[in-house]
Amino acid sequence: MDNVTLIATFYNTKPFLPAALKFSPKRVVLMIDDTGKEVKENIKAVRKTFGEVVQIEVVNVAKDDVYAAARTTVDLIDRYKSPGSRIIISVAGGSRSMASAVLFGAYARPDRINRIVTNAVKDNEVINLPKLSYNIGSTKRELLAKLENRRGKTILQIANEMRRTRGMIYQHLKELKDNGYLDDDYNMTDAGKLALL
């Protein structure tokens, strides 16, 4: 029997139910960015319906803090991935910024998740989304990390620390900038921070 963890953006039961019923998870993590009365009532309904057979965890993240929600998603994936387990990400519910953030977190761990799903608007049927990734090799990742903690170092100093030629580093910088991970001054963008998760 599969050990499935469903990590789902959540605000009410309607968009949540299709994935919960399709994948029969052993654990559900409801990611919320709203703690209003309606959301609390919907969480109670999920606990009442599934609580006897499914472990339910509610994780609250700050509203519109995309990086924090993506970081939380990565932490959840890392915590619950184990041999024989499957992780399903559902972005059918919750706010757009929450869904985007959870996707960004999933893109940082495509090798650890099994599926990303949402629901069709017309009939609420589960739709598989692509498992994308930031596709950053180890040298680019190391360079991004160095730039994140640059503290006044020149590109030449960073190249020397990395034991790479300046030309090679500038080629990586160009590619990172072209992908939106760095700005024109080689400072980390929000996309770069997400790529390092």
N, C-alpha and C positions, 0 to 999 in steps of 0.2 A: 504494500500500500504506500502510495506517495505521501511524503511529508511536504505539503504545500503551504507556503506562506503567501498570503495575498496582502500586498501593500497597496492601499487604495486612498485616493483623495476623496474626501467625504464632506457632504453637507446634508444629504437626506438619503433615504433608503432606495428610492426608485433607480438612480443610476448605479448604485452599489450592487443591487440584487443579481443582475445578470451574471457578473463575474463570480460572485459568491456561489451561485447555484451551479454554474458551469464547471468550476475548478475544485469544488468541495474542499476548501482549505482546512487544515488543522489549526492554523493560526491566521488571524486577521489583524492587520495594523491599519487603523483608521487615522489618516493624517488630516487634521483640521486646522483652519486658520480663523475660525469663527467660534466663539463660545456662547453664542446667544441661546435663548430659550428653545427655539425651533431645532437647532443642531443637537442640543442636549436631549430633547425628546426623541429625536431620530436615533441617537446613540443608544438610548434606553430600549427602543424598539429592536435594534440589532442585537443587543445583549439578551433581550427576552426571547427572540427568535432563535438565535444561534448559540447563546451562552452556555448551554448544557453540553454541547458537542465541540465547540470551537473556542480556542483561547483568543480573547479579544483584548487588544491593547489600543489605547487612544493616545496619539501623539499630537500635541498642540505646537504649532509653529507660528511665529509672528506674521501677521497679515502683510502681504506684499514684500516680504524679505526673501527674495528668490534665492540668494546665496545660502541663507540659513536653512531653508526648506530643502535645497539640493544637498547640502551637507548632512542634514538629518536623514535624507533618503539613502545616501551612501553609507552612513553609519548603520542604518537598519539592514541594508543588504549585507554588509560585512558581518553583522551580528547573527543573522539568521541563515546565511549560506553555510551548508555543511554537506558532507558526502551523502548522497541519496535524497537531498532536499531539492525542492523546486521553488523558485520565487517568481511570482506573477505580479506585475505592476499594473494597476488600473488607474487611469486618469480620467475616468468618466464623470466624477463628481467634483465638487469644490470649485473654487474660483479659477479663472484662467491663469493667474499668476502662480497659483499653487500647482496646477496641472503642469505648467511649463517648468517650474522648479523641480518637480518630481521627475519629469522627463530628463532634465539636465543631470540630475543625480543618477538616473538609470544609465545614461550615456557614458558616465564615468566608470560603470561596472558592467558592461555588456556581457562579459564572460561569466558573470555570476547570476544573471537573471535568465529566466526561460522565455518569458513573453512580456510584451507591453501591450495592453489592450485599452480600448475605449468602447463606447456604445454608439450605434447608429442612431441618428436623431429620429428617423422615421419609425422604427420598430423596436428600438432599445436593444437590438441584437449585438452581441459581442463582436468587435472588429479587432483583428490583430494589426498592430502598428510595427514598423520596422525597428529593429534593435540597432540604433546608430551608435557611433562612438566618436570621440574626439580625435582618434587616429593620430596620436602623438607618440613618436618613438622615444626611446630612452634618452637620447641626446637632447631632443627638443624639450622633453619634460625636465631634465636637469637644468637646461638653460632657463626655462620659465621659473623654476624654483630659485635659481641664482638671481634672476631679475626681480623676483618678488622681495627678496632680501638684499637688494643691491646696495643700499646705504652709501651712495656716492661713488661706487666703483665704476671704472670705465669699462667699456666693452673689451678693450685689450686685456685688462686685468682679469675679467671674467673668462676670456678665451684662455689665458695662461692657467688659471685655476682649473679649468676643464681639460687642459692639455690638448686643445684644438687650435687649429690655425685661425687667424682673424678672418680670413676669407670664408672658411667653413662656418664660423659663427655668424658672420653677416648673411650668408645664404640662409641659415636657419632663422635668423631674425626676420629676413624678408618674408619667408614662408609663414612664420608665426604672425607677422603683421598682416599679410594678405588674408589669413584666416580669421582676423579680428581678435587675436589673443593679445596683441600689443598695439599701442597707439603709435603715432609718427615719431615720438621721442623714445620709443622702446620701453614705455611704462606699461605695466600690466593693466589690461582692461577687465571688466567684470567677466567677460567670456574667458579670458586667460585664467582668472581665479577659479572659474567653474571647471576648466580643463585640468586643473591641478588636483581636483578632489580625489 
